[in-house]
Amino acid sequence: MNRRLMRNTTIITLCALFSIFSNHDALAQARKTGAAAAAAAAQSSGGVGVTVKLLEITKVRTPDFSYSSSTTEANIIPGEWAKMLVRFDTDADWTDQVEMRFYIVVKNSKTAAYTMLTGTYVYSDIPKGRNHMVAVYLRPRTMDRYGNIVEQVAVEVYSKGDVVSSGSFPVSNKPWWRTATVRSVEGYVLDRSQTPFANIAGDNYELPKGK
């Protein structure tokens, strides 16, 4: 009688252990399947991974170039340009295109008036990588007219109509450029390729897409 009871107890215990291990294996398999499905979903989502890493604003003089010609001409008084440099990273093997919208607020030292100068460019065929560079400029004449003091700058990056990244200098957590009440003027923000700086280390920068 005792032997039969011990045998039944052993069988019940083994069945319980088998059930526990089976459930554990099923749970582990479900986790693996769920993780694989999540990875597949992330891979097939086709999201644009673009991140603005750094914004810089500096003033630079108009460059002079040396060339072989019977006529030589140099800048008598080199003008001073405002340069806005954007560094950004991309995660996709190739990013088809992104639209960048630039905002530069300047102050006129004579009138104390503020103006926000804006410009938009589309950059295409960007390979995966870090520290891609885009630069835009304000001409010396633009600064003479609207303001020679750059107060703040910002950039928004759009893909398929949605904002995927943005940045500002000085750093701000709020998109101040959307609620700015100062006068806004479009058309004076020039991509680097539209300036005399285009002939200097041009391969280091992204180029705007042709229209």
C-alpha atoms as one frame of an Amber mdcrd trajectory, in Angstrom:
protein
   0.000   0.000   0.000   2.812   2.411   0.936   4.759   1.481  -2.221   1.720
   2.154  -4.434   1.174   5.524  -2.708   4.831   6.488  -3.172   4.673   5.437
  -6.864   1.565   7.577  -7.473   3.164  10.535  -5.694   6.300  10.209  -7.846
   4.212  10.096 -11.060   2.247  13.213 -10.038   5.457  15.080  -9.199   7.067
  14.183 -12.550   3.935  15.277 -14.420   3.942  18.604 -12.575   7.615  19.177
 -13.368   7.043  18.331 -17.048   4.167  20.794 -17.152   6.322  23.537 -15.606
   9.194  22.992 -18.054   6.792  22.797 -20.998   5.166  26.087 -20.029   8.588
  27.675 -19.570   9.701  26.536 -23.046   6.453  27.803 -24.560   6.885  31.185
 -22.841  10.507  31.440 -24.019   9.474  30.535 -27.559   6.696  33.125 -27.456
   9.172  35.755 -26.295  11.547  34.873 -29.141   8.719  34.976 -31.651   7.523
  38.337 -30.303  11.029  39.801 -30.380  11.546  38.583 -33.945   8.220  40.076
 -34.993   9.093  43.395 -33.349  12.472  43.451 -35.091  10.854  42.658 -38.421
   8.301  45.420 -37.881  11.024  47.937 -37.040  13.034  46.875 -40.100  10.067
  47.164 -42.449   8.692  50.403 -41.001  10.870  52.472 -43.348  11.213  55.324
 -40.853  13.649  58.142 -41.600  16.352  58.285 -38.939  17.759  61.816 -39.124
  19.097  63.571 -36.033  20.403  67.124 -35.818  23.490  66.973 -33.597  24.994
  70.459 -33.675  24.316  74.002 -34.829  27.027  76.638 -35.153  26.852  80.293
 -36.160  30.001  82.165 -37.166  31.062  85.143 -39.263  33.469  84.603 -42.136
  35.134  86.865 -44.696  34.588  86.552 -48.435  37.324  84.247 -49.784  39.849
  85.343 -52.401  40.924  82.916 -55.112  44.158  82.725 -57.067  43.849  81.785
 -60.735  45.827  82.045 -63.963  44.558  84.866 -66.116  45.722  88.048 -67.777
  43.236  89.876 -65.567  43.582  89.800 -61.798  41.013  91.120 -59.399  40.800
  90.921 -55.647  38.275  92.002 -53.057  39.122  95.548 -51.999  37.248  95.188
 -48.717  36.219  91.558 -48.087  32.645  91.413 -46.841  31.544  89.567 -43.728
  29.062  86.708 -44.106  27.044  84.931 -41.423  27.485  81.158 -41.655  25.060
  78.681 -40.104  26.472  75.145 -39.952  24.272  72.115 -39.297  25.738  68.719
 -38.411  23.397  65.727 -38.517  23.379  61.910 -38.477  21.439  59.489 -40.675
  20.570  55.859 -39.846  19.202  54.491 -43.138  21.596  53.056 -45.731  20.352
  55.782 -48.052  18.048  58.659 -47.191  16.184  59.598 -50.371  15.648  63.202
 -49.392  14.985  65.532 -46.488  13.736  69.088 -46.422  15.503  71.551 -44.160
  13.912  74.814 -43.088  16.250  77.445 -41.713  15.440  80.343 -39.387  17.921
  83.115 -38.613  16.964  86.033 -36.368  19.117  89.134 -36.780  19.127  92.476
 -35.008  19.869  95.786 -36.665  22.354  97.592 -34.428  21.220 100.996 -35.744
  17.445 100.616 -35.452  17.263  97.794 -32.861  14.728  96.078 -35.152  14.567
  92.285 -35.323  14.007  90.270 -38.506  13.707  86.518 -38.999  15.249  85.429
 -42.307  14.072  82.056 -43.589  15.002  79.589 -46.297  14.142  76.038 -47.354
  16.259  73.487 -49.218  15.855  69.804 -50.107  18.895  67.502 -49.805  18.884
  64.078 -51.459  20.801  60.788 -51.725  22.378  60.977 -48.280  24.311  57.827
 -47.260  24.238  56.387 -43.770  26.709  58.150 -41.531  27.610  60.621 -38.840
  28.357  64.329 -38.960  26.868  65.133 -42.348  27.194  68.866 -42.926  24.932
  71.491 -44.432  25.765  75.191 -44.372  23.703  78.256 -45.215  24.795  81.888
 -45.333  23.628  85.479 -45.143  25.286  87.849 -47.628  27.117  90.920 -46.303
  24.520  93.165 -47.996  21.709  91.233 -46.337  23.290  91.798 -42.939  23.876
  95.487 -43.699  20.203  95.906 -44.528  18.400  93.685 -42.015  20.821  93.219
 -39.125  24.481  92.579 -38.443  23.909  90.822 -35.104  22.753  87.200 -35.241
  20.589  86.599 -32.175  19.452  82.994 -32.665  19.137  80.318 -35.324  17.129
  77.127 -35.817  16.587  74.326 -38.296  13.732  71.886 -38.808  14.157  68.658
 -40.770  11.103  67.332 -42.627  10.476  63.985 -44.287   7.216  63.347 -46.158
   5.662  66.364 -44.514   6.542  65.425 -40.931   9.176  66.954 -38.643  11.782
  64.268 -37.886  14.364  66.419 -36.111  15.129  70.010 -35.175  17.684  72.106
 -33.374  18.361  75.657 -32.302  21.180  77.859 -31.068  21.142  78.879 -28.302
  19.641  75.552 -27.273  15.905  75.718 -26.602  13.307  73.056 -25.795  10.554
  75.117 -27.396  10.134  75.784 -31.131  10.390  79.556 -30.743  10.555  80.052
 -34.531   6.924  78.938 -34.875   5.600  81.580 -32.485   8.050  84.413 -33.220
   6.296  87.753 -33.605   9.130  89.526 -35.427   8.993  90.294 -39.129   9.775
  87.278 -41.317  11.497  87.634 -44.699  12.117  84.739 -47.082  14.689  84.373
 -49.833  17.886  85.712 -48.255  19.198  82.492 -46.710  21.640  81.031 -49.252
  22.855  77.447 -49.417  26.626  77.121 -49.488  26.518  76.095 -53.160  25.146
  79.571 -53.979  28.065  81.412 -52.394  31.796  81.937 -53.101  32.482  79.255
 -50.461  31.140  76.546 -52.809  34.625  76.083 -54.318  36.231  75.288 -50.964
  36.081  71.646 -49.781  32.766  71.182 -51.554  32.712  67.397 -51.059  32.426
  67.850 -47.306  28.888  69.227 -47.604  25.507  68.007 -48.763  24.177  69.709
 -51.884  20.586  70.829 -52.403  18.501  68.908 -54.901  18.070  70.579 -58.267
  14.658  71.940 -59.103
